[in-house]
Amino acid sequence: MFQLPKTISLLGAAMFAMPLVAQQDQEALIEKRDAKVAAMSEKGWVTDYSKAREMAAESGKMIFVYFTRSYAP
């Protein structure tokens, strides 16, 4: 009888458990992102790109864009 190697069996078990962990991680990441965006907004950061473009055009200033993946798994 054919038997799968242990590494493939372990990989299959990990992939089966992954969606549950990924969902929990995703929820935690969303909470952290929302908290970070709220803190930035309180300090005057504009998080709406369209609004930032309008403000920059009116004031003649450039836009500073901050990209992050600090909470990415």
C-alpha positions as CSV (number, residue, x, y, z in Angstrom):
1,M,0.0,0.0,0.0
2,F,1.2,3.5,-0.8
3,Q,1.9,5.8,2.1
4,L,2.5,9.6,2.0
5,P,5.8,10.8,3.4
6,K,5.6,12.3,6.9
7,T,6.5,15.8,5.6
8,I,3.5,15.8,3.3
9,S,1.2,14.5,6.0
10,L,2.4,17.2,8.4
11,L,2.0,19.8,5.7
12,G,-1.6,18.7,5.1
13,A,-2.3,18.9,8.8
14,A,-0.8,22.4,9.0
15,M,-2.8,23.5,6.0
16,F,-6.0,22.2,7.6
17,A,-5.4,24.2,10.8
18,M,-4.2,27.3,8.9
19,P,-7.7,28.8,8.1
20,L,-8.6,29.0,11.8
21,V,-5.3,30.6,12.7
22,A,-5.4,32.9,9.7
23,Q,-8.9,34.1,10.6
24,Q,-7.8,34.9,14.1
25,D,-4.7,36.6,12.9
26,Q,-6.7,38.6,10.3
27,E,-9.1,39.9,13.0
28,A,-6.1,40.9,15.2
29,L,-4.5,42.7,12.3
30,I,-7.7,44.6,11.4
31,E,-8.0,45.7,15.1
32,K,-4.3,46.9,15.1
33,R,-4.7,48.7,11.8
34,D,-7.9,50.5,12.9
35,A,-6.2,51.6,16.1
36,K,-3.2,52.9,14.2
37,V,-5.4,54.8,11.7
38,A,-7.4,56.3,14.5
39,A,-4.2,57.5,16.3
40,M,-2.9,59.0,13.0
41,S,-6.2,60.8,12.4
42,E,-6.2,62.3,15.9
43,K,-2.8,63.8,15.1
44,G,-4.0,65.4,11.9
45,W,-3.0,62.8,9.4
46,V,-5.3,62.6,6.4
47,T,-6.1,58.9,5.6
48,D,-8.3,59.6,2.6
49,Y,-6.1,59.8,-0.5
50,S,-8.7,61.8,-2.6
51,K,-9.1,64.3,0.2
52,A,-5.3,64.6,0.6
53,R,-4.9,65.3,-3.1
54,E,-7.6,68.1,-2.9
55,M,-5.9,69.6,0.1
56,A,-2.5,69.5,-1.6
57,A,-3.9,71.1,-4.7
58,E,-5.5,73.9,-2.7
59,S,-2.4,74.6,-0.5
60,G,0.2,74.0,-3.2
61,K,2.0,71.5,-0.9
62,M,3.2,68.0,-1.7
63,I,1.7,64.8,-0.2
64,F,3.7,62.6,2.2
65,V,2.5,59.0,1.9
66,Y,3.3,56.5,4.6
67,F,3.0,52.8,3.6
68,T,3.5,50.1,6.2
69,R,3.3,46.4,6.7
70,S,4.2,46.4,10.3
71,Y,1.3,44.1,11.3
72,A,1.6,41.7,8.4
73,P,2.2,38.1,9.3
